[in-house]
Amino acid sequence: MAACVGIIAEYNPFHNGHLHQLARAKELSDCAHAIVAMSGSFTQRGEPACADKFTRARWALENGADLVVELPTLFSMAGAERFARGGVALLGASGIAEALSFGAEDADIGTLRALASLTALEGGALKQRLAAHLAAGKSFPAARAAALADAHGGEEIRSALLSPNNILAFEYIKAIDMLYPGMRPVPVRRQGAAHDADAPAGGFASASSLRAALGRSDAEFLGAFAPKNVSEDCARLLASGDIPCTADALSDAFLYALRRLPSRELAKLPDVAEGLENAIYREARAQTRYEGVLAAIKSKRYTLARLRRILSCALLGITKEKLRANPAPRYIRVLGARKDSLGLLSRLAGSASLPIVTCKADYDGLGDEARAMLDLDLFAAEVLAMAAPKPRAAEYEFARPLTIV
């Protein structure tokens, strides 16, 4: 029976770096197949995905993935620890992912394990150092890196902890050790442009630079740094006004969602603390655009990604209590598969420890809590349809056949 490696991804959009990672993941793990847990309609940076999940799943399947399942919104739009834990829990529950591959600036597994061990030991003294760095005006990621560097030795630690892919990498390792210690971590060294870099490097461009290219309809840039089928598909979707979906297109919806909540309800949103609800309440009324609210509440203490997630949680109705009540995914929603890998679906059905959802009948068979989690994914997709340059009608997802390429 052919082995299967798991990957947690967003493919927002799919580009040549993802193509490289998929190929290297199979090679380094010695697995013939790859199952991808992919963010659905909203991403970890707290914004709508540039394209719908079925389009992005098809891009992945056409370029090396064998099976794509959806990472539920309660985990896809979260900080690194919850994002990683949700993805690992989902792939582990599949029963077919024997390894997990991920990109990292430092691809040495020993280094990443050491970082994971350091961040798992956040005792009282470390919390005091963290509080001191936060009080000095550092963002949480910078304060945490500085506190760990203070405690464990130097600039090398601090630098490694501030590398975005390293942060996810050691969170993946922590989640594996906690949930599925038999799963093998398989790091792949990130190639070319750094995370969120504006300029390409080494033949690769970042997803953020490709989203910017989508925003300016730059087909030449897309053709240079995304697989041919993806760039051609993007050109077609740009012409039809279906992409890119953006938070700015939802500006009025964001303002409505924020203005309908009193401060006491804003305080119940994930990541809201230390009176931030009062600033959000004030600026949601003082500003007339989504970006204006973000700019007005931005500070060194809160990263833009964290603030975007807060505003998107208000839009989608996600609260701290909802996160506490759902520590792990409750189902495996299959988005698509390769025709020559359909045997993986049979293996999934026989091995998974969570219900498999491919159609309306599967949805109807879920328990109340699982159905509520999936209802949020369905709602997020309906909101995403409003975020396109040419807003679309809300789709009834279960009328769509499973994506097979």
DAVEN-V318787 format. One record per helix or strand of 3 or more residues. SS is the DSSP state (2 for helix, 1 for strand). FROM is the first residue (numbers start at 0). LEN is the number of residues. If there is no record, write none. Layout:
ss	from	len
SS	FROM	LEN
SS	FROM	LEN
This chain:
ss	from	len
1	3	6
2	15	14
1	32	7
2	52	9
1	66	5
2	72	4
2	79	15
1	98	6
2	108	12
2	123	12
2	139	13
2	154	7
2	163	16
1	183	6
2	206	9
2	218	7
2	227	13
2	247	12
2	262	4
2	275	11
2	289	8
2	303	13
2	319	5
1	330	7
2	338	3
2	342	9
1	354	3
2	359	5
2	367	18
2	396	3
